[in-house]
Amino acid sequence: MAKEKTAQEYLIKAKLYRFMSLLFVTLGIFIFCAMYVQNVEGRLIEALKDPMTITIFLIPFFPAAVLTYLADGAEKKYRKMTERNSQKK
């Protein structure tokens, strides 16, 4: 039988996901800058015409987006549980 999670566990998960998301965004920015300098070199308009280039530039931010989504879900569950607990009192 699965153990029911507490509001504190959801809060910790949300904070951890949010922190990891910020780390991945920072890492994504560095990777984006390196890829931009290496591949585009001032030819921005030409690079934006190629959909594959845009996709490649967005890939470093994908883990941050997923973690942000998970953090949002955990925060919603935390708020729901705290509201339910405050209504019971």
N, C-alpha and C positions, 0 to 999 in steps of 0.2 A: 504494500500500500504506500502511495506517495505521501511524503510529509508536506503539509501545507506551509508555504513560505510566509514569513512575517514581513511587516512593513519595513523594518530595519534592513532586512536582506535586499529588498527591492531598492531601497535608498542607496545602499552600498554598491549594488550592481549599476545603478544609474550613474553614480559618481565615477565609478571605475570605467564604464563605457565612455562617458564624456571625456575623461582624462585621456584615455587611449585614442579617442577620436581627435583630440587636439594634437597629440603626438603624430598621428598619421597625417593630419593636415599640414603640420610643419614639415614633415618628411616629404609629403607630396609637393609642397612649394619648392623645396630644394631640387627634387627630381625634375619638376616642371622647368625650373630655370636652367638646369643642366641640359635637358632635352631641347629647350628652346635655343640656347646658344649653339648647341651642336648641330641642330637640324635646320633651323629657320634662318639665322644669321641676317636679320633685317628684311627678309622677304616675307613679311607677315601676310600681305594680301594674297600672295601666291599660295602660301601654306594654308590659309583659311578656305581656299577653294577646294582643297582635297579633304573629303570627309574622313579618310583614314588618319590623316594627321591630327585632326580634331579629336578623334577617338583615342589615339595614342596619348595625346596630352591630357585627356580626362581620366585615364586609367589610374594614375597615382592617387587620385582623390576618391576612388571607389571604396577602399576599406574605411575611410573616414565617414563616408556617407552611410555605410552599413552600420557602423558603430553608433552614429548619431541616431539612426532609426531605432536601434536596440535601446539606447539610453532614453529616448522619448517614450518608448513602450514601458520601460521599467518605472519611469517617473509617473506615468499615468496610473499604473497599478499601485504605486506608493500613495499617490494622492487619493485614489479611490478607497484604499484600505484605511487611511487616516481619517477620511471623511466618515466612513462607515463606523469607525471606532469612536469618533467624537459624537456621532448621533446616538450611539448606544448609551453614552454616559448621561 
